[in-house]
């Protein structure tokens, strides 16, 4: 999968998980890994990028005597999910076209 395309998909997955509620890095890795493989070393740059573009906000809370960073989606992040879903509809159309052309199905 092309790197730029994969990055966009991973960002959308992270935002989708955060739409359900705030979370922390390791839990996000586990949640996203159910659908697409991602490592912690990939997750944290994505989280920083999403924070820099105001698609999520970061806050700290104490957990077992330590401060843990939590992430929460913003309105900008919700807007990005909506945009990505609209773009995905176009990708699905193109995918169907290619499949139909390859199979010779010219409806």
N, C-alpha and C positions, 0 to 999 in steps of 0.2 A: 504494500500500500504506500502510495506517495507520502512523504513526510508531512507536507503542508496539509494535505487532506486528513491524514491521521490526527494531526495536532488539533484541527478544527473539530473532529469527532470527539476527541478526548475532552476538549474544553466543553463541548455540549453535554457530554456525559456527566462531568463534574457539576455543571450548573443544574442539570436535571436532578441529581442527587440532592444538591443544596436547596432545590425548590421544595423538597419534602421537609427540610429542617436543617438547622445548623449542624456542623460536624467538624471533626478535626482530621488532620492529614492522614494518619494511619487508617482510620475508619473509612475515609474516602477511597483510599487505595483498595481496601477490601470490597467496598460496595461496587466500585467501577470494575474491578477484576471479575466480577460475576458475568460480565458481558464482553469486555475487551481487556486484554492484558495490559497492565500498566505497573510500573515499579515506583517506589518512593522517589527515586532519583529523577523520574519523569514527572511525577505528580507535583513536586514542590515548585519547579519552574512554571508549570501551568498555573498554579495558585498565585504565584507572584505576578504573572502576566495578567491574570483576571483581576487581581487587586489593583494593579497599575492602570487598568482601563475602567476602573470603577464598577466592575461587574460583580464583585463581591467585596465584603468588608471583613476585617480581621479584628478579633478581640481575644483577650486572654482571660482564662478562668482557672481557679485552683482545682486540681484533681489529684487526690491522694498526696497532698502536701506539696505538689509541684504545679507550676503554671503551665497550662496547655493552651496552644493557639487554636482558636475555633474560627470557622469561616461561615459567613452568612451571605446569601444571595441578595443583590440589590435590585432596584427597579430596572437599572441598566442591564443587569444580568438576565432578568426575565424578558426584557425586550430582545436581547440577543438570542435567547432560545426561540422566541417567536420568529425572528428573522431566519434562523437556521432551519426551522421546520418548513418555512416557505421555500427556502432554497432546496431543501431535501425533496420537496414535491417535484421540482424541476429535474433533479437527479434521477428520481424514479421514472419520470417520463422518458428521459434519455436512455436509461437502462432498458426499459420495455421496448423502445424503438430498436436498440441494438440487438436485443434477443430476437425480436421479430424478424429483423433483417437477416440475421444469421440462420434462422430456422426457415427462412423463405416464406414466412407467413405475412403476406402483404395485404392486410385487411383494408 
